[in-house]
Amino acid sequence: MKQAKKNTERYYEKWVCSQCGGEDVQQQSWTYINTDALVDYIDGFYYCDDCQSDEIKVVEESEFTINELEEK
């Protein structure tokens, strides 16, 4: 599987799954097929490897609380 390279020059807070707090979240994106260059992200389409679900949202790690787990 080809992987897009993200810009790591700027600091971003870590995004996590809003359901489980897991870090292994995938986001759909557009890439150039011949160069693997990242063109853009498709907002709102995420998949959590830990939940094995694509019906999730993402939150910044600092915003994730255990209360979100209890709301399930």
Secondary structure as the mmCIF struct_conf table of DSSP 4:
data_model
#
loop_
_struct_conf.conf_type_id
_struct_conf.id
_struct_conf.beg_label_comp_id
_struct_conf.beg_label_asym_id
_struct_conf.beg_label_seq_id
_struct_conf.end_label_comp_id
_struct_conf.end_label_asym_id
_struct_conf.end_label_seq_id
HELX_LH_PP_P HELX_LH_PP_P1 ALA A 4 LYS A 6
BEND BEND1 GLU A 9 ARG A 10
HELX_LH_PP_P HELX_LH_PP_P2 GLU A 13 LYS A 14
STRN STRN1 TRP A 15 CYS A 17
TURN_TY1_P TURN_TY1_P1 SER A 18 CYS A 20
BEND BEND2 GLU A 23 GLU A 23
STRN STRN2 VAL A 25 THR A 31
TURN_TY1_P TURN_TY1_P2 ILE A 33 THR A 35
STRN STRN3 LEU A 38 CYS A 48
TURN_TY1_P TURN_TY1_P3 ASP A 49 GLN A 52
STRN STRN4 SER A 53 SER A 53
BEND BEND3 ASP A 54 GLU A 55
STRN STRN5 VAL A 58 GLU A 60
HELX_RH_3T_P HELX_RH_3T_P1 GLU A 61 GLU A 63
HELX_RH_AL_P HELX_RH_AL_P1 ILE A 66 GLU A 70
TURN_TY1_P TURN_TY1_P4 GLU A 71 GLU A 71
#
